[in-house]
Amino acid sequence: LEDTRFLSSRAFFDTWAQGRKSFRMEHFYRLMRRKTGFLMQGDQPEGGQWNYDAENRKATKPDLFRKSPLRFAPNAVTQQVIELVSAQFGDHFGAVAGFDWATTRQEAHRALDAFVTNALPRFGDEQDAMLCDDPMLSHSLLSPYMNLGLLSPQEVCTTVEAAYHAGKVPINAAEGYIRQVIGWREYMRGIYHLQGPDYATSNGLGHHAPLPPVYWGAPSKMACMRAAVDQTKRYAYAHHIQRLMVTGNFGLLAGVSPQELHEWYLSVYIDAFEWVEVPNTIGMSQWADGGLVASKPYIASGAYIDRMSDYCKSCHYSVVEKLGDRACPFNALYWHFLNRHRAFFKRNPRMGQAYHLWDSFTPERQAALIAKGQAIICDLAANRPV
C-alpha cells in the first residue's frame, strides 16, 4: 500500500531520478507542481515564476502583535504519558513540563487553520529569520502532524492555496510553504529510499570529531548556539534555518562526525523521522554525501547569523572581530573549513567567490585565521566551553 502521508510514490521518484547525474530539488519540485496542480495556471506557475525564495530571506524584529502558534492542553491520555516519561526518563535531554502539541486529528486541524489565518501571511518574509525571544515566529509547526499522519500534505497545501486565491496571503508565502511540503519533504523521502541504508554512513569530508557537549546543553558563550539548543530542549523544535545555519553550520565547520550529528537531530526533534532527517543532515546540512543533495555546502561566518537574527546583540563574542579572544568562533572556523577542504571545492563554481576572497588575504592573515580556527577545534575536543 502507498503511504498516504505523501503525494508521490517511491516509484514516481525513482522514475524521475533514473539516469540523472545529480538530483536537484528544484527540478523535482517543478514536476510536483505539475503533478499536483498547486499554484498552477495550466502548465505555467501562478504569478509567472516557479520560486519566490529570493523574497523570503529577510530579517525581522520583535513584534507584540505577532500571534503565537495554537497550543493545546494535554488530555488525560497525554498526561499519563507525560508522567510516565518523566518517571522513566526524567534525566534525559528535553522537557515534559509545558508539553502542548496537538495529539489528535481534530487538534491538528485547528493548528492548521490557526497557522493559515494568523501566521501564513508573514511566513514568506520571516521564514529564515531568528529571534531570541520568539523561537516560533511565523512558522507552522505542522511538520510533526504530517509526519505522524494527523494531517495529510494534500489538505495542508489545499488550505494554503485557498488562502492565496482568496487574497489572504501573498504568493511568496503560499509558494514558499507549498515548496517546503511538495518539494523538500517529498524530495527528501525519495532520496532516502533511493540511496538505501548505507546513505546514513556517508562521510564525504572525513569529519570524525565527537559531538560537542554544547549540543546537550553544556555551557557556551555563543548566544546563537545557546538559543537554538535551549529552545530545542524546551520545545523539541527549531526551525530549518536554526538547524541548518546554526547547529548544522557549526557542526560542519568544526568537523563534527555527521553520524553523531545525525543521531542528535534524530533524538531531539519532534518531527525527526529517519526518512527526512538522514538526507537533511547527511546531504543538505553536512555535505557528507559529496554533493548528491546540495551543490555546495551550507556554511557561513558570523555575518550571516548577525544579518538574520538578533543573537549577536547579546553574545559574549563580537561578530565583527575575526581574530582575538572575543572574535566570533564562526568567523575563523569558516576560513579554516575552506582552507582544509580546498581540494574538494576549488573547482566548484559556487565557491569561487569565497576562495577568491581567501586568496586576497596576506599569508600572515591566512595563517592567523587557520591558527584561530584550529584553537577553537582543540577547545571543542577538550570539552572546553566555546
BELUR-V843561 format. One record per pair of residues at least 6 apart in sequence whose ideal C-beta (glycine too) atoms are under 7 Angstrom apart, sorted by sequence separation. I is the first residue (numbers start at 1). J is the second residue. D is the distance in whole Angstrom. If there is no record, write none. Layout:
# BELUR-V843561
i->(I/I)
j->(J/J)
d->(D/D)
This chain:
# BELUR-V843561
i->(17/33/34/39/40/102/131/145/163/214/220/231/232/266/282/283/305/306/321/345/380/2/33/39/146/164/192/231/265/282/287/305/312/321/379/74/129/266/318/34/102/142/283/284/317/318/319/322/346/86/146/164/228/251/283/284/287/302/317/318/322/376/85/126/163/214/266/283/317/16/33/126/217/265/317/161/285/306/82/142/160/215/228/279/284/16/123/214/262/122/217/262/265/303/338/82/160/161/302/338/160/228/119/228/262/30/261/262/338/119/157/225/224/225/258/335/8/157/258/7/26/74/78/115/156/157/225/261/305/302/8/73/115/72/75/153/258/302/7/71/72/153/301/302/72/111/112/258/301/111/339/153/215/236/237/236/237/252/301/336/111/236/252/300/335/336/72/251/252/299/232/108/248/332/336/248/299/335/336/112/70/120/244/332/333/70/244/332/69/108/101/102/108/116/120/333/70/112/116/332/69/105/209/211/252/323/327/69/124/209/253/112/116/121/209/210/252/322/329/102/121/124/207/209/120/121/124/127/207/208/211/215/249/323/123/207/210/211/248/249/67/207/249/67/121/124/296/120/123/211/245/123/244/296/203/245/295/296/120/329/201/245/246/245/200/60/58/69/241/56/66/68/55/56/60/62/59/56/57/58/60/62/52/56/62/69/60/253/200/199/254/202/253/224/253/200/205/192/199/204/205/204/227/253/203/204/224/189/192/202/204/189/192/202/224/188/191/223/223/199/185/188/223/188/191/223/222/132/221/222/135/141/221/135/139/191/222/130/130/128/56/55/38/52/52/56/39/255/38/52/53/93/254/47/52/93/147/46/144/147/254/144/51/143/147/39/39/205/95/39/94/95/205/38/93/5/5/94/5/38/7/36/5/6/7/4/29/32/32/29/29/32/25/25/28/25/221/222/220/221/219/220/218/23/212/101/213/209/209/94/7/93/13/17/8/130/131/132/7/129/130/131/132/6/10/14/128/129/13/130/132/6/10/59/59/23/23)
j->(23/39/40/45/46/108/137/151/169/220/226/237/238/272/288/289/311/312/327/351/386/9/40/46/153/171/199/238/272/289/294/312/319/328/386/82/137/274/326/43/111/151/292/293/326/327/328/331/355/96/156/174/238/261/293/294/297/312/327/328/332/386/96/137/174/225/277/294/328/28/45/138/229/277/329/174/298/319/96/156/174/229/242/293/298/31/138/229/277/138/233/278/281/319/354/99/177/178/319/355/178/246/138/247/281/50/281/282/358/140/178/246/246/247/281/358/32/181/282/32/51/99/103/140/181/182/250/286/330/328/35/100/142/100/103/181/286/330/36/100/101/182/330/331/102/141/142/288/331/142/370/185/247/268/269/269/270/285/334/369/145/270/286/334/369/370/107/286/287/334/268/145/285/369/373/286/337/373/374/151/110/160/284/372/373/111/285/373/111/150/144/145/151/159/163/376/114/156/160/376/114/150/254/256/297/368/372/115/170/255/299/159/163/168/256/257/299/369/376/150/169/172/255/257/169/170/173/176/256/257/260/264/298/372/173/257/260/261/298/299/118/258/300/119/173/176/348/173/176/264/298/177/298/350/258/300/350/351/177/386/259/304/305/305/262/126/125/136/308/124/134/136/124/125/129/131/129/127/128/129/131/133/124/128/134/141/137/330/278/278/333/282/333/305/334/282/287/275/282/287/288/288/311/337/288/289/309/275/278/288/290/276/279/289/311/276/279/311/312/289/276/279/314/280/283/315/315/227/316/317/231/237/317/235/239/293/329/241/242/241/172/172/157/171/172/176/161/377/161/175/176/216/377/171/176/217/271/171/270/273/380/271/179/271/276/174/175/341/233/178/233/234/344/178/233/146/147/236/149/182/153/182/152/153/154/152/179/182/183/182/183/186/183/184/187/187/385/386/385/386/385/386/385/191/380/270/383/380/381/268/182/268/190/194/186/308/309/310/186/308/309/310/311/186/190/194/308/309/194/311/314/189/193/307/308/292/293)
d->(6/7/7/6/6/5/7/4/5/4/5/7/5/5/5/5/6/4/4/4/6/5/6/4/6/6/7/6/6/6/6/6/4/7/5/6/6/6/5/7/5/6/6/5/6/7/5/5/6/5/6/4/5/5/3/5/4/7/7/6/7/6/5/5/7/5/5/6/4/6/6/5/6/5/7/6/7/5/5/6/5/6/5/6/7/6/5/6/7/4/6/6/5/7/6/6/5/7/4/7/6/5/4/5/4/6/6/6/6/7/5/6/5/7/6/6/7/6/6/7/7/6/5/4/6/6/6/6/7/4/7/7/6/5/7/5/4/4/6/4/7/7/5/5/5/7/6/4/5/6/6/7/7/6/7/6/6/7/4/7/7/4/5/7/4/6/5/7/7/6/5/4/4/5/3/7/6/6/7/6/6/7/7/4/5/5/6/4/7/4/7/6/5/5/6/6/4/6/6/6/7/5/6/6/6/6/7/7/6/5/6/6/5/7/5/7/6/7/5/7/5/4/4/6/5/7/4/6/6/5/4/5/7/6/5/6/6/6/7/6/4/6/6/7/6/5/6/6/6/6/7/6/6/4/6/6/6/6/7/6/7/6/7/7/6/5/5/5/7/5/7/7/6/7/4/6/5/5/5/7/7/6/7/6/6/5/7/7/5/6/6/5/4/5/6/6/6/4/6/7/6/5/6/5/5/6/7/5/6/5/4/7/5/5/4/5/4/5/7/7/7/5/5/6/7/4/7/5/4/7/4/7/6/7/5/6/6/6/6/5/6/4/5/6/4/5/6/6/6/5/7/6/6/5/6/7/5/7/5/5/6/4/7/4/7/7/6/6/6/6/6/5/7/5/6/6/7/6/5/6/5/6/7/7/6/6/6/4/6/7/4/6/6/6/5/5/6/7/6/7/5/6/7/6/5/7/6/7/7/7/6/6/3/6/5/6/7/6/6/6/4/6/6/6/7/6/6/7/7/7/7/6/5/6/5/6/7)
